[in-house]
Amino acid sequence: EVQLVESGGGLVQPGGSLRLSCAASEFTFSIYWMHWVRQAPGKGLEWVSRINSDGSSTIYADYVKGRFTISRDNAKNTLYLQMNSLRAEDTAVYYCARAAGNYYGSGSLYWGQGTLVTVSS
Amino acid sequence: NFMLTQPHSVSESPGKTVTISCTGSSGNIASNYVQWYQQRPGSAPTTVIYEDNQRPSGVPDRFSGSIDSSSNSASLTISELKTEDEADYYCQSYDSTNQRRVFGGGTQLTVL
């Protein structure tokens, strides 16, 4: 069974940084595109970023572009999200998700359980 | 930018059939795949439909997805409703103009 386990969330002050990790198992991580999706408290799902299978192509939502960096280590079967210059509005549960297929319009097929990021002084 | 619009809430009785719509703001919704995600309270999302009408393994065939190009909309239909189907449902597609994924605002399904 595909497993995605996020970690690294926590409380951080505005302007601070945090790095999230997503450990993947029970599938060949290196061949799948991956996404980060977030959900603010009481709000809907919001796409954050996507990375292709070898890490050579990334794309970001406008609200995180220039502040967040998605990356992956295929040798460690791990996806990352480096979050800098954090704002209160970045407070959310962050989910990693595996794409259904390796193409631009692909949706998510598998989801992790999420990790909570709280940005507050 | 491309947007997806869903009804805020729907309700239906157990055993009945409900359809949740997802309307694209522009273009042709059939140009990119639509996915549907279920999120029960306090839980992570799960995928119930991907690539317009494909069910992941383990998702019962009571769940089905379709596309209507004439209305530029996608639909999720759940038949033989069970109380366990009570959840928030989100549609998701892709904005070809900027290569970004787009989620609908979500629909709260109440089964009572």
Interface residues (C-beta under 8 A of the other chain):
Chain A: H35 V37 G44 L45 E46 W47 R50 I59 A61 Y95 A100 G101 Y104 G105 S106 G107 S108 L109 Y110 W111 G112 Q113 G114
Chain B: N32 Y33 V34 Q35 Y37 Q39 A44 P45 T46 T47 Y50 E51 Q54 P56 D88 Y90 Q92 S93 Y94 S96 Q99 R100 R101 V102 F103 G104 G105 G106
